[in-house]
Amino acid sequence: MRMARIGVLSDQQAVRRRHRYGINVFESYIGELLAHAGLPFQWINRVGDIQQYDLDVLIIALAEEDPETEEAIWAYSEQGGTVISYGGLNRLAVRLGCFEQRELAVGYTDPDRQGAFGDVPLRYLSAKPWEIGETSVAYCAQASGTLRIDTPDGPEAGAALLQFTIGRGRIDRWSVNIPRTVVMFQQGTSPVLHDGIPAKDGTGSVDEGILKADDRCGMDWELDRLYTETGAPYFAYPYADIWREHLIAHLLQIVTGKGLTIPVIGYWPDGVQCVATISHDSDLNIDETADTTLDVLKECGIHSTWCMIEPGYHSAVYERVKRDGHELAFHYNALDIQNGKWSEDEFDRQFEWLKQATGLHAVTSNKNHYTRYEGWGELFEWCEKNGIQADQTRGPSKKGNIGFLFGTCHPYFPIAWFDRHNRLYDVLEISFLTQDLDHVNLADSSVVIPFLEQTAKVEGAAHFLFHQVHIHQQPAVTDALRKVVAEAVKRGFQFWTSEQINNWERSRRGIRIDGIGEQGEIMASGTEGINGIIVYLPMPITEAGPNVVERFGVPCRKTVLNRSARNLSL
């Protein structure tokens, strides 16, 4: 069984031209989506290089809309290759008997009733549909899914996916620009320059005059929230994660349809279905509140991440935090009303204070106080400069915008703006779902089970924030923390710190599948010291057996590398 050869075309001439005119190339984020799944692929920088790689599947991230590119892609498909595009290839519309339609900023696709999310309409943030014409029959055009404008029951705008037979190959074109949609969910629809739009019901007053991560959000207050039995509103669906699942599932179906396979690396080690994580922000820095929190964590039997804000606790508290196995992290304060400042120099100064106060030479993660945020990627640059490998800032600041506010519960590497050439930042973002449940002024704990259940569906990380001061002062908040732990453990979650998540994700990203043996054995490199690595091998033909499971909608043979022991602390 041969591994499929997958190439991703990102024409660097086209990239440079767009950057010159101030246009983002978020389409290149397809590389992060594939890397997160552990899928091996080859970057291709020029359309003229396509033939030399002998590819089975060619994914178009960005290509020039010119005759040379059109002919190269057409010839590749005619010769038996499969092309995948996400809202591109518009020069080919007429040739394929279709009519290019206007670009759509937002809308929904009709539910995938066969998928894990049943009747959920899937929100998109960038689409370019085609209308099928009469002559498209020559290419056996097949349409699936329905694109709708603005709302789940809005006007139809064409098919979500079109498939065309070209010679011995085919072209699959998604109307939705999936990589761009994922980016705008995860990182916001634009840089944070001013307040966001508040919720009409008063539960999400993001227009309070403080710039924050949630001032730029791809969700809709009315269309994307559900309510628990107590009336608590929350953003219910991790749309970015669901789009990621659709993208990978479609690719695997193409590969197995060719009688080939391509390995996928499991999100977590063997025996870990999903992860939960709890973080704390020290804020008022009262030693007694830290002691109370440490006692509760010991009772619950979990470790957590402690984000420290200046001036911090006394040194004895830090020693106990470390002795009890918890992570000490940074809590950068740029809140103006507390004399904070959004600047690189101030970030550096506060971080230097943290290292001196805690005696740590290196700190893995940060979360900004009050989710304070400006611009697009400056924070990630400051983290990189200071060796901070993970950030937790992207989460809700209001009672009514908790949940999957940024469309994801997966750790991911964010992408830069065009002025930084849309590079990936070397900072792992671990967004959080909610804070201080059952606090007198915040959401109640009725959201715990929906959050855990949705996170489990996409095998993500459920991140809950609890402040030490509230654990100490409000027994209901303490009980809510206990409820989170109990319900998560009941569902098979394991509690990790932010540092553990970061170390695992970076380790699994370094694994390379070099080949597959005649008996289906996995040949991999970069696995030293990493235990319990799951590799899913999609099967062209359904076969029964104890190691065959369904993954991304296709049957896969599950193999565990370095099974002998699990080192979850990494």
Buried (B, 14 or more C-beta within 10 A) or exposed (E): BEBBBBBBBBBEEBBEBBBEEEEBBBBBBBBBBBBBBBBBBEEBEBBEBBEEEEBBBBBBBBBBEEEEBBEBBBBBBEEEBBBBBBBBBBBBBEBBBBEBBEEBEBBBBBBBEEBEBEEBBBBBBBBBBBEBBEEBEEBEBBBEBBBBBBBBEBEEBBBBBBBBBBBEBBBBBBBBBBBBBBBBBBBBBEBBEEBBEBBEEEBBBBEEEBBBBBBBBBBBBEEBBEEBEEEBBBBBBBBBBBBBBBBBBBBBBBBBEBEBBBBBBBBBBBEBEBBBBBBBBBBEBBBEBBBBBBBBBEEBEBBBBBBBBBEBBEEEBBEBBBEEEBBBBBBBBBBEEBEBBBEEEBBEEBBEBBBEBBEBEEBBBBBBBBBBBBEBBBBBBBBBEBEBBBBBBBBBBBBBBBBBBBBBBBBBBBBBBBEBEBEBBBBBBBBBBBBBBBBEEBBBBBBBBBBBEBBBBBBBBBBBBBBBBBBBBBEBBBBBBBBBBEBBBEBEBBBBBBBBBBBBBBBBBEBEBEEBEEEEEBEBEBBEEBBBBBBBBBBBEEEEEEEBEEBBBBBBBBBBBBBEEBBBEB
